[in-house]
Amino acid sequence: MNLTNKFDSLIFDMDGTLWDAVDTYAEIWNETYRRMNVDARVTREMLIDCMGLTLDRIVERIAPANLDIELFAKTLRQVDAELMPRLGGRLYAGVAELIPELAKSHKLYMVSNCGPHGLDYFLDYTGLRPYFTATLTNGETGLCKADNIHLLRERYLMDTPIYIGDTQGDCDNAHAAGLPMVWASYGFGLCNNAEFKADDFREVASLFLQNNQES
């Protein structure tokens, strides 16, 4: 299957779609707890179960009930700014080589439920910033993913965008914004009604590269 001429813009999720930074997120949370003298710890597994949620929803799900939320959020931002640019995450196989190839034929964007600087950390750490036209996050706008997708689409006059994500929430939000989705089944979640499926990033790229080129 080749979708090269069907879509002019590719909008990517970050976590579970382009990279895995969960171990770093766990370290950031646990360092935040240490600095606040909170007797709690998060694990990789706990955070994977929360992938795709906004920070307030994640806090509701896994943080101690008596946590000072305002102080936690402030401290978390500080620790995030210190550790994320240094520790980063692990790109999925093929992303570093194929994002530049995809950018030759499509406009590339990112929409994520991360904090206001999460996508900047990703782009700077990976060196992929030159290939993306624009990004939006829940942390920047306070909007849900569907609304951010819609806002980005209007702002950049996309005719036929498609969303690429790894969870049912991604798919629901893409559909709510009027977009089809490619389910990155190698990521962190399940999805039962995406229009397309890819089992690794090379397969994602092959959907949109001329002649199903993979490298």
N, C-alpha and C positions, 0 to 999 in steps of 0.2 A: 504493500500500500504506500502510495506517495501523495502527500498533501501539499506539496510545494506551492502550487498555484491556487490553493483554496483559501489560504490565510495570509494576510499581509503582516500580522503582528503576533509575536509569541510573548505571553505574559507568564513568567515563572514564579512559582513559590520558591522559598529558599530551603528550609529544613526538610530533609527527607526527599528533596527533589534535586538539588544541586550539590548539597554537602551534608555531612553528619558532624555537628558540633556539640552533640549532647554531653559528651564527657567534659567539655569546657563549661557548658552551662551548669552542670552539676558542681564543678569546682567553684564557679562564681557564687552559686547559692550557698554552698557550704562555707566559703570564706566570709560571706555576708553574715551568716549565722554566727561564726566565730567572732567577728568584730562586734556583734551585738550581744555576745554572751548568751545566745539562745541555744538551749540543749536540744538540738534537732539536726537531722541530716537528710539530704535527699540522695537518691541513687539514680543511676542511668535509667533503670526500668521505670521509676516513678515519673521521670520527665518524659520518657517516650510515650507514656500513656496520656500525656498532656500536650503533645505536639499538635500545633495548629490552633491552640486556644490563646486568647489574649492573656496578658500577665495577671489581670485581676481574677480571671477564671482559674488560672493555675494556682494562685495564692489561696483561693477559696478551697481548692481541691486538696492541696498537699501541705500547706503551711500550718503550724500550730495554731490552735484556736485563739490563744491569748496574745498572738503576735501584734506588735505595734506596726500596723500596715504602712502608715505614713513614713515612719523611720526606716522600715524595711525597704520600701521602694526607693527612698533616697540613698540608703547605703548600697543597695543593689546596683543602682545606676553608677555610683562611684567605683565599685569593684568591677563592674562590667567595663567601664572606660579604661581601667587599668589592665585587666587581664585579656579581654577579647582581642584587642589588636595584636597581642603577643602570642596567644595560644591558638586562636582561630579554630578551624575545623578541618575535616578531611573531605576534599572534593571526591565525588563519585568518579569512577573510571570513565574517561572520555570527556568529562566536562571541560577541562583546560584546553584540550585540542579542538573540540567541536563547537563550543560557544563562538569562537572567532569565525568559524565556517558558517554557522547559522546567521551571524550578523551580516554576512555578505549579501544574503538574499531576503532577510526579514528584519524588521525593527524589533528589538528585544527590550522587554520591560520586566520589572519585578514588583509584585505586591505581596506583602507578608503581614502577619499579625504580630510581628516582633516590636520591640521598642523603637524610639525615634531614630536611633543611630545603628540599629542592627544591620540594615542592608549596606550602610556605609562601611561598617567593619568588614562585612563579607567582601565587598568590592575591592577595598584596599588590601586586605590580607591576600586575596587570590590574584590580584592584578587584572581582574576582568572588567573594571570600570569602563574602559574605552568602548566596550562592545554593547553597553546598555544605554538606551536613550533616556530613560527616566525610571524612577521607583516611587512607591508610596508604602507607608506602613501605618498600622493602627496607632502606634505611638506618636506619629506625626499629626494625624488628623482626628483621632478618636472615633473614626468610622469603622464599621464592619468591613470585612473583605469584599463583599459584593458592592458596597458603595464606593470603596476605593478603586475597584476595577472599573466601575462605571465612570468615576471621576477621571481616571487616567485615560479611559477611552475617549471621553469627550474632549479632554484637554489636548490630546495629540491626534485627534481626528482619525482614529483607526476605523477602517472599513470592515475588516474581517479578522478580528483578533480571536485567539484561542488561549485557554488557560492550561497550564501544566502544573499539576500538584499531586499530592500523595495520599490525601485523606478524603473521607466522605464529606467532611466540612468544606474542603476545597471545592469539591464537585457541587455541593449545594449552593455555595456562594457564586461559583462561576455561572451556574444555571440561573440563579436569581438575577445576575447581571446580564443575562442573555447570551452567554458564551458557552460553547461546547468545551469539553475538557479531555486532556490526555491524562490517564491515571498512571503515575509512576509507581508501579506495583512493588518496586524494590525499596520503597521508602518506609514510613512508619505506620501507615494506616491501611485500612481496607476501603473499597469503594464498589458499589454494586450497580451504578448507572452512568458511568463515564462513557462517552462516545468512543474513545480509543484507549488502548492500553499499551504500555511499554514495560518490559521486564528489566531493562537497564538503560543507562543514559544514551548509549550508542543507538539503541532502538528508538528512543525519543528523537534523536537527531536525524535518524534515517527516514523518519516520517516526512521531514521537511527539506532535506537536502536533495538536490537534483540527482536523478538516477540512483536514488537510495544510497548515495555515497555515505560511508561510515568512517572515513578517516582522511 
